[in-house]
Amino acid sequence: MVKPGQAGPKEMRSLIRRGKWDRPTAGVAMGYVQANLVILPGEYAFDFLLFCQRNPKPCPLLEVLEGGRYRTRLLSSAADIRTDIPKYNLYRKGKLERTVKEIRDFWQDDFVTFLLGCSFSFEEALIKARVPVRHVEENRNVPMYITRIACRPAGKMRGPMVVTMRPIPPDKVERAVRITSRYPAVHGSPIHIGDPSKIGIKDLSRPDFGDPVTIRKGEVPVFWACGVTPQAVILKSKPDLCITHSPGHLFISDLPNEELVDRPAAGGL
Amino acid sequence: MVKPGQAGPKEMRSLIRRGKWDRPTAGVAMGYVQANLVILPGEYAFDFLLFCQRNPKPCPLLEVLEGGRYRTRLLSSAADIRTDIPKYNLYRKGKLERTVKEIRDFWQDDFVTFLLGCSFSFEEALIKARVPVRHVEENRNVPMYITRIACRPAGKMRGPMVVTMRPIPPDKVERAVRITSRYPAVHGSPIHIGDPSKIGIKDLSRPDFGDPVTIRKGEVPVFWACGVTPQAVILKSKPDLCITHSPGHLFISDLPNEELVDRPAAGGL
């Protein structure tokens, strides 16, 4: 039995490829970059790439695979994007049609694949600095919420920002901001601190994706932009077809998290 | 008679629009961001956007205008990209066909416009820190060279990096690196220091674009990635049609250079 905390990225991808791991990847293959996935037919690729360029906090690009390519180069030299993710969501015209464990049967030659940074990459740095990461402590999927913050639209792509939330003790909020600021390629510093209602979140105990976590007395809810944002955009923009990872079930790369320190995310003005 | 050093961006763009200024823009409307221009038909837009994402040092995106749009939003709320640049180069199948002072007659509804940062934006900071900027001192266009450094290709787009060169006294090289590092959105830190032959430049007195400048005894040639790189890429990739600015003749925006400090350029791994 593989202990996911100890198993490396290659071993985890092999398990996933063989259908033996379909659970969330938080706390798995610790130390390595995990990536959010968006696959779109060619006709939507420019709009989505521009959307990422305009919204680097929720959509920091790590790697883009040109039309028809399903093997990564930068994130791993030995991965197949069609099989190496625990669970995929397949959307048609903005509706979730099904969740599947591989997508070889759905593959099209014009599919463009986008891999986006994930906040899991800065969690190890937070934990080392003794900032608690509750969903890791409680062995749950991170809680994710659809906000009322509108992303900057690009062509046909528009929609609200999705965020993750981590409850932080007040004396450690500054440290959490400082540490995560150094990881712009994986969402960087928080987008909001303290008042969920200000960003349109009504009830922290009912996340839109993932699991709720315990918020202890006095802890401050801190919100970071989340790579599930594209899925909220798909729901709103309704492309004919789109495949993503299932929230929390990410692509595990061979890239150490440390390589992302101070590395900029895509983004213009 | 307008003194270009004193005239603001609106005044300069008005002169340019009326055909009364077709000279280089170095040292003009000092204090404001200038931008390199690339316009491509829609079919090439994804490849070029991805090229920029993969090559953020030569191609740092400041703004992208979707198909058919010719008015900027972020760089200025009162500019027309078809008329507000002193000189345009029109390339067909990778060949320079003509240089014109406006492009309204060539405009197509599927044209996508890319505006890229320019190293002029960090020159004011260099000058304030008493690092000499020779081409400004000598009132010339900056010298630009095609190197043998290959950019990372994207789809149909491939080609060599173009660089600018500034001769720097040895005791100020460190300062020049430190200052320009803070401007990643306008090419950032140098890509090479000291030996032109190492990056394929044979003769500093014969730049591929712009004017040669005086190199004083002991000065070190320092090279920064240049937004003319797309033109070298166009020569090599041969799209059916492409319009760029004429090297050195840039778009003058309303954005103060200071706003670019520590602002990241597009770019993934």
Interface residues (C-beta under 8 A of the other chain):
Chain A: G42 A45 F46 L49 L50 Q53 R54 P56 P60 L61 L62 E63 V64 E66 G67 L74 L75 V112 A154 G155 P184 A185 L255 R263 P264 A265 A266 G267 G268 L269
Chain B: G42 A45 F46 L49 L50 Q53 R54 P56 P60 L61 L62 E63 V64 E66 G67 L74 L75 V112 A154 G155 P184 A185 L255 E259 R263 P264 A265 A266 G267 G268 L269
